[in-house]
Amino acid sequence: MKKETYFHHLYKTLAVVRKVAPVVFILWTEAAFSQIKDKTLWQPFRVTERSGPQHIELSGEGWTLGHADQPVKNTAELKTLKDVFSTSVPNSVHWSYFKAGKLPHPYYHKNSLQYTWLDEKAWYYRRSFRLPEKGADDYVFLCFEGVDYFSKVWVNDSLVGVHEGMFGGPTVEISRFLKENNEIVVEVRAGNWGNKATYYENLPRLASGEFDYSKRTGYNPRASAKIIKPWVISGGSGGEPFFSVGMWQGVRLEVVPKVHLERPYLTTTEIKEAGRDLQSATLHLSLELLANEASTNLTLHPWGNAQLDHPNNYGQTFDPVSGNYTVQFEMFSGATSALKQTWKVNLTKGRNWLEKDIALPNPKLWNPNGLGKSELYEVKITLLKENKAIDNLEFTYGVRRIEYLPTAGERTRDRWDNWQFVINGKKLFVKGMNFTPQDILLDLNRERYRWTLEAAKKMGVQLIRIWGGGLLETQHFYDLCNELGIMVWQDFPIGNQDTPDYPQDVWEAQVVQNIVRLRNHPSLAIWCGGNEFNAYSLGNAASLGIIERNLKIFDPSRVFKRTTPDHGAIHTYPDMDPIWYNRSYAKAPWISETGMHSIPEAGVFYETVDNKEFTNLGKMWDKEFYKTHPEFIHHFTEYGPGRVPRMLSRASHITDVTDPSIDAISEASQVGAGEFYQIFSEKVQGNYPVTAGLMPWVFKRHWPVIAIQLMDWFGHAGAPYYFLKRTYEPTHVAVDIERMLWKAGEKISLPVKITHAESQPMKGAQVSVTVMDDSFKSLWHQQKPVAIGGGPSVNALQTGDFQIPFDYRDRFLLVLAELKDASGRLLSRSFYYPRVLTKMEDSAFYADYTTKPIEWITLDKGPWLKPTIAKSVTRCQLTVVRQEKIDDQRSRITVRVLNQGNLPAFMTKVDIGGTKRAIVASDNYNWLAAGESREILLDILWREPETKNSVIVTFSAWNAPKMEVKL
């Protein structure tokens, strides 16, 4: 944008702001107008990473960090900075202060209050580096992957420009500033600079006890105005105590010749089969070659009104570039060369494109989790001048095709997309999850991502949606998803708001940089405009138009959803019997959000909350509860009447929640939520091919809180993880039970649905369904053969009806379904615990409950599942089979559990005690039949590695004594 155009654009915007917020206007304009004279560094053209001596990594140690109350005018003022200390990059300022030992852990107790001043300061990162090896005419690009949020960059005391936006940039060519020894200084200011919001705990409370957010002034994360920043890291719901700031992504130098490669784009256009074998794949390469031109100086289009392509009367001048140039394209599978091609190119000054179709023989395909191997190729593109390599680009690529067909259901809306995924020619029901940021203060190292994403893969997840209230995800995230075979649905960071004030030039720069950054990743499957906002409102038309037009230009190979829910996808958070999912949402082709709150394991709160607050937890929603439980409420996402009661009502079926311990309410809420996840997943999958995909909310939390989650911030998988994991297995047996509440004397129909994902059919399988009373006495049993069709398939089987005894009241029934193959090997098992209640004998309640979805009832006086089951005791044995060290932080332990008693062991759980740890087990919260033996794998993240040699492995069940083995 020209300075005059930018000035005009800025002036018009500020004229409006001045009328409504004169104080904010004074603060904002002082900063904004001071930048007009400086070069603005936001631009759409990302500089691609090189390798070898062309790439100099500036991330890591070697940086210092200090702050000033107001921005400095020049680098001479840096000597007055306060509290300068050594730090590393990438990092947020918050984590820098904690890791330097300057402040206590931001997530423990109410320590976040000690961090509230950080977003009020101007921060200065500094580091030195030596002149890289370079030719006299080479470009040297200084590339920042993410600075949050406003920044200025100095190189050797020269201000090279200013930048806005946290998702890519600034990028600037700095060769003219370099000396033998060099220093970079980066000023970083938070997105709410000069417009800080009222601290949320200083707000008045409504009569219900909730904060009155209507009284909050200053920065509004749900209406971020001119700031393009996700609301969850900006003091929004679930992250109110925090506002991130800092250099949250890496920094690099790229040394590039004047004639160089840029921004390769590789797509798979066709996969040919010969019989059952793959014959070839056709790829298309689009590659930029720049001659004596730095793309960072170019514009995508003018920002003022203009005729876009208007050469003068004599036409364009094409100045040829002398020299013999060739492009060499190579693909490697491991260390083996799979393809090598070379093309001669004739270049003219400026930008040139090379477009080539490439035939890859005998391709190895990238498949999603559960459909085959996720094969990857390393691509190397080299530019040669006179047969000498002068520039090279390398990236990972997967050969795969994703296509979409209509689902089988009836269309019910204007906007109705094709939701049936077809991947490499195979249909599938997509088993997905939603994903919030790995960490709310942006501690996003590769190993933490690996732990989380490997847990998702083990659960059977095939697609992860990166939620629009969160991040445009990192290179670590995408590299791991490529490796693990997890597809990605990437939202852009628009969440729950209108965006009429987004600065369109900054927004487009962020959009295009990230499209180009991510488009070669095979894991990237879907682009989406963002989360729960109206993509068609007047306020969002420009923002969405920028995304849509640039995807058409820079990545037309992928589908684009303007927002979710939309296009036939739904978000739903009902408080009802989950059996209604295949009725209430019977015509929905895709469910992109749904879930239920629970409390993570009690150890999270023993560690982060004053233990004196673990009293009166049954009164969690009393109006005065917050006064005596300040730390507990501090660690609560969406503490409100729409969340807490529905969580407690689920828990009230498991244990007495009148006055529970923290351990009891944690377990009960998780099991209550787990049952909900299990049943809605079975109902939705059983609705295939009308419904073709499910993405529950949410896989992992971004700090230690009570919320909807399968995994807590520490990385420990809770009960809902295991309940949902069992439904995500390739072949799953489920009882298609009509409802979970019954009355004495009723007949229960017990049909079975077997969902099968594998392409090969299964013959000779047997299904059994057993009904027991709540002391495990068998009341009814059926066993039948079943033919299972090639997947994806839903195979229905009628097993008959069971009549509840007329004197069976206020008790649970236990329903067990098992699928075994022709050899008798157990393939899948599901269990249920429907309630038989005297309340169902109330005709008004019975009619209400059986004819429509109603709020889930609370069982104040029972029956309660856990104490009921505990009366029927069995005994078990635990043996540690082997221990494997993965690295200093991780181990894998295999145990064998044996039920030596005559009754099933119920809600079995293997755990590690005596240390701080996170565990992802192959199985937990399950059923172990009498006489049954099973091996269970525990993947362990040692949070205190120094104590791992003095811990114990435990095995427990609700109706079996706890077993312990010391490691």
N, C-alpha and C positions, 0 to 999 in steps of 0.2 A: 504494500500500500504506500502511495506517495504521502509525504508528510502533510501536504495541504489537505489531502483526502482524509487522512487519519484525524487531523485537527478538526475538520468539519464534522466528521462522524462522532468524535468525542464531545465536541461542543454541544451538539444537539442532545446527546444523552444526558450530559451534565446539567443542561438547562431544566430538564424534567426533574432530576434528582434534587436540584437546588430548591425547587418549590416545596418539596415534601420533607427534605431533611437538610436544612441549611448547615448544621454543624458537621454532619457527615460530608456534605459537599465541600466545605472548606478543607477538611482533612484529605479527602480523596483528590480534589483538584490539585492541591499542592504537590502530591506525589505524581499525579498523572501528567500535569503540564511540565514538571521537571524532566519527564522522560521524552517529551516530544522532540527535544533537540538531539536525543540519543538514537542510535540505530536500533530499530526493533528487530529482534532476532527470530520471531515466530514466522515460520515459513513451512510449506508442505513437503519439501523434498528432503527425505531422510538420506543420510550418507550411510551406505552399507558397510558392515564390519569387514575388515580385511583379516589376513592371518600373517604369521611370520613377522619379519621386521617392519612390515607396513603398519602393524597394529601395536600400539603402545597402551597398555592398560594403566589407567591412573586411579582405579578403584583400590580399595584396601587401606592399609595403614599409611601413615605419612601426612595426614591432614591435621590441621589445628582448627579449633572452633572457638569463637568468642562472640560477644554481642555488644550492641549499643542501644540506647533508648530510642534514638532516631537514626535514620540512614546517614552514613558519612557522605561528604561531598567529594572526597577524593581519597586515594590510598594513603596519603600522608596522615590522615586522621585515624588510621588503623592502630596507631600506637596507643590510642586512648581506649581501646576495646576493654571490656570487662571480662574477667574470669576466663581467660584463654587457656585451653587445655588440648591435649592430643586426642584425636578420635579417628574413626575409620569411616569410609564411604563404600557402599550405601548405608544410610542410617537416617532415622529421624532425629531431631534434636532431643526428643524425649528419651529415646534409647541411648543416645550418646551420653546424656547426663546420668542415666542409671548405670551404664556399663563403666563409666569413669568413677563410680562410687560417690557421686555428688548428691544424688537423691535416692530415696528408697524405691522399691519396686512399684511402678505406677499402678499395677492392677491389684495390689494387696491393700486390705483395709480401705481407708479413704485417702490413700496417699496421692491420688490424682489431684487433690486440692493443692498439693505442693508444686504441681506442674502448670497451674493455670496461667502463670505469668509468661510462659515460654512463647505463646503466640502474639505477645505484645511487643517483642523485641525484634530488632534487625540483626540477623545472624550472618557471620562472616566465616566462610571456610577458606583455608589457605593451604597450598602445598607447592613444593618446588619440584622441578624436573629438569633433566639435562636435554639439550638439543638432540632430537632423534636423528638417526642416520637418514639423510635425504639428498636428493638431487637439487641442484641450484634452482630449478624451475618448478619443483614439486609443490603441490598444494599440501598444507597440513590442516586438517579439520579437527577442531576441538568439539567433541560430541558429548552432550549430556543426555542420558536416557530418561531422566525424570527429576525435576526440581520442583518442590512443592512450597510456594506457588509463584510469587513474584521474584524475579531475580535480575541481578546485574552481574556482568563478568568483566574483570580486568585481567589483562595479560601484560606483565611487566609494567604496571602502573598506567597502562593505557586502557581506558574504558572501551570495550569492543561492542557493547550493546546491552539492551535490556530485553527481558522476556517475560511472558505470562503463560501459564498453563503447566500442569504437572505431568502430562502424558507425552513426553518427547520434546527434546530441545532443552535449552538452546543448542544450536549447531552453528559454528562460525569458522571461517577460514582464517587462520592466524599466522601464516608463514611470515608476513611482513613485520610481525611484532617480535619474532623469536631471536634469542641470543644464545650464547653457549650455555648459560644457566638461566633458568626461567622460573617465574612464579605466577600462579593463577590465584586470583581472589574471586570468590563468588558470594555476593550478597543474596540472602534468602529472607523473604518476609512471608508471613502466613496469608492465606487467601482472605482472611477477615481483617486485614490490616486497616486500622482506623475505623472499624465497624464491628467491634466485638459484641457478642450477644450477652444478655443477662445470664449469669451463671444459673443453671437450671434449678439447683437446690435452694436458690434464693427466691424462687417464685412462690407466690401464695398457692395454697391447695384448695381444690374444690371440695364440696361437701362429701364427695365420695372418697377423698383422700389423695386423689391424683393431683399432679402439678397442673396449674392453669397456664398452659403454654400460650394462651392468647395474650398474656401479659408480658411475654418475652419481647424485648426490643433488640435492635441491632441485627447482626447477621442471622439470616434464617436459612438453615440448611435445606429446607424444602422449597425455598424460593430464592435460589442463590444469586439471582440477578446477573451481574456481569462476571461472575466467577464460575468457571467450569470445573467443579470439584464435587466428588460424590458425597452424599449427605452422611453416610455412616462414619466417615472419618472427619466430619466437620461439625460434630456436636449434635447429630441427628439421632433418631430413635435407636436405642441400643448402644449408643456411643456418646451420650450427652457429656460425660466428664472430659472428653478429649477433642482436641483440634490439632491435627497433624501439621508439621512443618519440617522442612529439611531436604537434604539431597538424598532422596529415598531410592534412587536407582544409580547405576554406575556412570563412570566418566572414562572416556577413551580418546586417544589421538589416532587418526588415520592419515598415513602418508601416502599420497596419491599423485601419480604423474599427471601432466597436463592433458594427455590423452588417456582416458580411463574408462572403466566399466562402472555401471551403476544399476541398481534396482532390478535384478533379474526376477522374472515371473514365470514359473514353470507349472503347467497344468497337464492333467491326463485327460485326453479327449476321447479315447477309445481303448477298450480292452477286448482283444479277440481270443476266442477259444477254439481249439480243435479237439473235438470230443470232450474228454474230461481235463485235458491239459490246456494251459495257457500258451498261446502261440506267440502273441506280441502285444505290446501296448503302444499306442501313439501318444506322444507327449508334444506339447507346444511350448516353445521358449520365446519369451519376449524380453529383450535385453536392451538397455540403453548404453550407448557409447558417447561420451562427451569429449569433445576435442577443443582444447584451449578455452574451456568454459567451466566454471564452478556452478553446479546446479543450485547452491544455496543463494546465489544472486538472482535466480530466475523467479518469475511469478507464474502461478497457475493460470491466472486471468486477471485483468484489471478490475479494481473494485468500484470504479466509477462507471457511468453509462458510456459505452463505447462500442463501435463495430469491432468484432473480435478478430477477424482475419482479413486484413485490408492492406495488402502490399501496395507499394506505390505504382505509378503508371508503367515503370520499367521492370516490374517484377522483383523477386528476391535475388540477391547475389549469393551464390553457393561457392564459397572459397574452399578449394580442395586442400586436404592436409597431406603433405608429402610423406612418403614412407610406405613400406610394405607391412600392412597390419593384418593379422589373422586372429580369429577367436577359436580357442580350443575348448571343447565341452567334453567332460568326462563324468561317468557315474561309476561308483565303486560299491560293491556289496561286501562289506567287511574289507579285507585287504585285496579282494579280487576285482579286477577291472571288468565291468559289465558292458561298457560302451565308451567309445572314444570317437569324436568327430571334430573336424577342423573346417572352418569356413574363412575364406578371404573376404575382407571388408574394405570398401572404399568409403572414406570418411570426408565430410566437409566440416568446416568450423561450426561449432555449436553442438546441438543434440542430434544424434543418429539412433535409429532403432534397427535391431537385428531381429527378424521374425523367422523362426524355423520350426517345422514339424520334424519330429525325431521318432524313429521306429526303434523301440527297445525290445529285443528278442527275449523270450522266456522270462517274462517279468515275475518278480516276487512281489506279492501284493501286501499292502498295509491293510489289515483288518481290525475292526473294533474288538474289544474285549469279548471273548466267548465265541467269535466267528472264525478264528484262525490266528496265525501269527501276524504280528504287526511289523512287517519287514520294512527296513529303512535303507535308503541309499545315501551315500555321501556324494554330493555334486560339487565338482570343481570346475570353475570357468576361468580361463587364463587368456589375457590379452598379450599377444606377442608382436613385437616390432622387429623386423628383420630377423625373425625366428628366435628372438630373445624375449623371455617373459618380462613384462614390465608392470603388470597388475593382475591380481587374482581375487576371486570371490569364492567362498565355500559355504555350503549350507546342507542341511539334512532334508531329505525329501522322501515321501512315501507315495507309491503308485496306487491310486484308488479312485473309484468313481462313486459318487453319491447322487442318486436320482430319487425322485418323489412321484408317487402315484396317489390317486384319490383313495381315501379310506372307504369302508363299506357302508357307512351310515348315511342317513339323510342329511342334506344341507339345511341349516337352520338360521344362517345369517348372511348378510350381504358379502362380507369378506370371509372367504372360505378356501383356505389353501389345501394343497395336497400334503398330507401328513404321513403317508406310508413311506418310511425309509426303505430304499433299495440300495444296498451297499455291495459293490462288486457283483451285481446281479442277484443278490440274496435279500429277500424281504426279512424284516425283523420287527418285533415289538421292542421299542427302545426303552431300556431300563436306565433311568437317569437320576440325577440329583442336582439340587441347587448349591451354589458355592458362594459364600461371602468371603471377604479378604482373609487371608491366612492370619493376619494380625492387624488390629485396628490402628496401631502406631507404626505399622509398615516394617516390622522385622521379618523379612521375607527370604531367608537364606534357603539354599537349594535343599539341604538335608531335611529341614522342616517340611518343605513341600513334598519331598520324597516319602516321608512317613505318612503324610495325609493321603497322597494320591495312591500309594501302594495299598493302603487300607481300603480306598474306594475300589480299586481293581479287585481285591480279594472279596469284596462284597458283591461283585458282579456288575458294577456300574459301567455303563457303556457311553454315557453322555453326561457331561457336567455343564450346567449353565452358569456362566459368570454374570452374576446379578448386576443390574444397572445402578443399584445404590452403592456398588463397589468399584473395582478397578478394571482398567484395561490391563489384562494380566501380563506377567513378567516373562522373560525369556526362560527362566528356570521352569516356570509352570508349563509352558508349551513344550519345551524339550522333554520333560517327563511324561506329558500326555502322549507325545509322539511315541516314546519308548514303550509305554504301558498299554497303548491301544485304547485310550480314552478320548472319545470325540468331545469337542468343545463347542458350546453355544455361547458366543461372546456378545454380551450387551455392550452398547456404548454407555458412558456414564451420565445418562439422564435418568433420574429417579423421582417419580411422584411429583412432578412440577411442570409448570409452563416455563418456557425459556425465551420470552420476547426480548430480553436484554442481553442474551449471549452476544459477545462481540464476534461477529461472524468470521472475521479474518483469523482470530485466535482459534475459534472452534474448527474451522476448515483445516488449519494447519495441524491441529491435533488429530482430526479424523483421518486425513490423508497419510500422515506419518505412521499411524498405527495400522491402517490397511496394508501399506507397503511392508511394514515390519512383520506382520503376521501371516500374510497370504500364502507363503510357501510351506507353512506347517500342515502336514496331512491331518493332524488332529482337528484343525479348525473346520467345522462343518457348517455353522450357521452364524450369520451376523444379525443382530437385533438392535433396534434403536434405543431400547432402555426398558425400565421397569415401571409398570402401573401408571403410565401417564397417557394423556390423550394425544396421540400422534397427529390428530386431525384438527386440533385447536388452532385458533389464530396465533397464539403465542408460540406454537411449536412448528409451524409450517416451514419457517426458514431453516431451523435446526435440522429437521428431518430431511428437507430438500437437499441440504449439503451432504448428509450421509448418503442418501439414495443416489444422487448424481455421481458422487465419487466412487461408490461401489460399482456402479455401471462402467465407469472409466477404468478403475484400477483393480477390481476383482469381480468381474462378471461371472466367475465360475461358481459362486456360492449363492445360496438362497438368502434373502433378506426379509426379516419380519420387522415391521415398523415399530412394534412394541409388543409386550406381553402383559396381560392377556389381550389377544386379538387374533384375527385370522382363523378363528375356530378353537384356539387354545383358551383354557380357563384357569383362573386362580380361585381357590375355594378353601375356606377354613371353617368348616361346619362343626358345631357342637352337637353331634347326633350319633346314633348307632351307625357305625361305619358300613353296615350292610347296605345302606342306601346309596352307596357310591355307584353301583351299576343300575340304579333306578333314576336317581336325581340327575345323574350326569351320563345317562345311557347313550346320548347322541353326541357327546363331546369327542372329537377326534384326538384331542391331546390335552393332558392336564399338566400345566407347567409350574404350578405351585399348589401344595397342600401339606398339612402337617398338624402336629399337636405339641404343646408345651410339656416340658418335664424338667426336673431338677437334676443336674449332673451328680456324679457320685459325691458322697458326703465329704470325701477327702479334699475336694476342691475348696470347700468352705471351712473345714478345719484349718486349712493353710492360709486362706485369704480373708477370713472374717473373724472378728472377736467371738470366741466360743461361748462367751456369756450370753450371746444373743440367741442361742439355740433353745429358746423357751417359747411356749405359747404359739408354736408353729401352726397349730390348727386354726389359729385366728389370723392367718396371714392376710386376709382381706378386710380385717376390721379397720375402721377409719383411724384409730389411734395406734395401729401397729408400727407405723414408721417411726414414731417417737422413741420407742424402746429398741428398735432394730435398724439403726441408721446404716450400718455396714452391710447388713443382709439386703436391705432395699437397694443400696448402692449397686449391688451385683445382681440386679433384676432388670431384664429387658422387658419393656412394655408392661410395667406394673400397673394393671388396670382391671376393671370389672369384666372386660371382654376376654381376659387371659387367665387370671388366677383362679376364678371359680371353676372353669372348665377343666383345668389341670387337677384341682383338688377333687372334683367329682369323679374323675377317672381313678385317682388314687384311692378314693373311698371304697372302691370295690375290692381292693387288694388288702388293705389293713385299716384299722381304726385310726382316722385322722383327727380325732377330737383333740388330742394333745400328743402328737407323735414326736419322736426323736428326729434329729436331722438325718440319721441313717435310714430310719423307717420311711420318712416322707420322700427321701430321695429315691429309694428303691421302688416304692409304691407308685410314684408318679412316672418313673421310667417304664415299669411293667405295664401300667395303664396306657401310656402312650405307645408302647411296643405293640400291644394288642390292636390298637387303633391302626398303626402302620401296617401290620400284617394283614388285617382284614381288608382295608381299603386297597392295598396293593393286589391282593388276590381277586377282589371284585373288578378292579380296573383291568388287570391282565386277562381275566376271564371274559371281558367284553371285547377282546380282539376278534375280528379285524375292524370293528367300529372305532374303538379307541386304539391308537397305534403307539402311544408313548406316555410315560409317567415320569415326572421330575419332582419328587417330594422336596419340601423345605425342611431342614437345611443340613448339609453334611457336617460342617464344623463351625464352631463359634470363634470369633475374633478376639475375645478376651473372656475371663472366667465369669460367666453369668448364668442365671436361670433363664432359659429361653427354649425355643424349638431347636433341637440339635440331636445329631446321632453321635457326635464326637465332641468332647469339651476342648477348651483352648490348649490344655496340656497335651492333647493328642490321645486321650483315653476313650475307647469306644464304650458307649453306654448300652443299656438293654435295647433301645429302639434300633440300634445298628444291627443287632443279631436277629431280631424279629423280621426286619426288612430283608436282611441278607438271605434268610431261608427262602423268602418268596422270589428272590432274584436268581436262584439256582437255575441251571439250564432246563431241568425237568422238575416240575413242582406239582405235588398233589395238594388239593385244597377241598375242603368240604364247603359246598356252596350253600351255607346255612342261611335260612330265611331271616332270622333275627337272633339277638343275644339274650333277650328277656322272654320268659315263658311263664305259664301258670300250670299248676298241677293238673294232670289228666290230659293235657294236650298231646297231639301227635306231632312229632318233629320229622319232617322230610329231610333226608340226608343225602342229596345228590352230590356227586364228586365232579370236579373239573381238574383236568391235568393239562397244564400249560407246558408246551414242549418247544424249545428254541432250536434244537439241532435239526439239520436238514434230513437226516436219515430217520425213517420210521422205526418203531420199536415193536417187536412181536413177543408174545408169550408173557407179557407182564401181568401181575396180579395186584388188585387193589383190595384193601381191607379197611373197614370202618368199625370201630368199637366204641360203644357208649358205656361209661362207668359212672358209678356214683362217686361222691367226693371222698370216699375212703378207698377208692380204686377197685371196688367190687364190680365185676363185669355184669352189665344188664342187657346187652344186645350186641350182636356181632354179625357182620356180613363180609364175605370175601367173594370177589368176582374177577374173571379174566377181563383184560382190556387191551384193545388194539390202539396203539398211539401212532397217529399219522405224522408224516414228515413235517418239520416245523418251518415257520412258526405256526403252531396249531393249538387249538383248544379242544380237548377231547372230553366229552360229557358222558357220565355214567350214572344211572339210577341205582341206588343201593337199597332203597326201601324206606319205611317209616318206623320210628321208635315212639312208643307211647309212654309218656311220663307217668309214673305211679300217682294215683290220686291223693296219696298221703305224703307226697314229696314236696315240702314247702320250705322256702327260705334256705335253699341249698344250691350248690353248684352241681352241674353235670360235667363230666370230663369226656370229651369227644376226641378220639385219636384216629387219624387217617394215615395209612402207610402204603407206599408203592414199592413193589419188589420186581426185579427182573426175572427172566425165565429160570435163572439159577438160584433164585431165592435171596439175592443180594438186595439189601435195602437201598433204594434210590432216593426216596424222599419221605419225609414224615412231617405232619402238621398236627397241632393239638389246639383245642378250644375249651373254654370253660363257660358255657351259657349259664345264666342264672334262672332259677325257678323261684318266683317271688310271690308272696301273698298280695303285694301291691298290684299285680296283674289281675287279681280277682275284682278289682275296682273297675266296673264296666266302662266308666267314663275315661279313666286313664288308659285302659286296654284299647279302646277305640281310637283314642288320640295317638298312642304310640304305634299301633299297627297300621295306621292309614296315612301317616305323614311323618317326616323327620321332626323330632322334637329334641329339646335340650336333654343331654344325658343326665340321668338322675343320680343323686347322691344317696349313698347307703349309710345313713347316720348310725343305724343300729345293726348293721350287718345284713346279710352274711358277708364275711371277709375271707378272701381266698387263702391268704397265707396261713393264718392260724388254723383254718379248717384243714388244709393239706398237712400241716405239721403234726396232726394227731396220728397219722398213719405212717409209722416210722419204718424206714429201710436202712441198710448200712452199705457203705461203699469203701472202695480201696483206691488209693492213689499211688502211682509209681512214676518217678522221673525216668524217662527212657534215654534221653540224650540232651546235651547242651551244646549250642553252637555260638561262637562269637562272630558277629557280623562286623563290628568295629568297636571302638571304645565306648560308643553310646548305645549300641544296639546288640541284642542277643536273640536267639531263637531257642526256646525250650520245648521239647516234646514230652508230654505226659500221657500215661494210660490210666483211664478211670474204669473201674469195674463195679457194677452194682451186684453185691453179694447177697442181697436180700430177696424177698419174695414179692415186693411191690415196686412199682416204678419210682425212680428218683425224679423229683419235680423241680423245675427251675434250677438246674445244675449250673455251677459257676466255678471256673478255675481262676485263681487270682494270685498275685504276688504281694506279700506283706513285708514289713520291716524296712521299707525304703520308699523314696518318692520315685514313681515310675508311671509310665503309660503303657497300656496293653491293648493289642488287637489280637484276639484269639480266633482260631478257626471255628469255634463254636462256644456259645455260652447261653444261659437262660433257656435251657432246653430240657428235653425228656430223655431219660435213660431207663430203658426197660429192665425188668428183673432179669438178672443173669447176663445183661449186655455189657460188652467191653468196647471202649472207643478210645482212639488216640486223638489228642487235641494238641494243636500247635499254638504256642504263645509267642508272638512277636513282641519284644519288650524294648521300650525306650527308657534307658536308665537316666533319670533326671539327677541322681546323685551317684555317679559311677563308682565313687570311692566306697560305697556301702553295698555294692551288688554281691559281694562274696559272703554276706552275713544275713541273707534274706531267706524267707520261707515261701514255698509254693503251697497254696491251699486249695482244697476242693470242698465245696459245700452244696447242699440242696436244701430246699425248704423242709424236707422231711427226712434228712439224714444228718448225723453228727458231722461236724467239720473235721476234715483230715488235713494234716500238715506234714510237709517234708522239707527239711532244711537243705538248702543248696550247698 
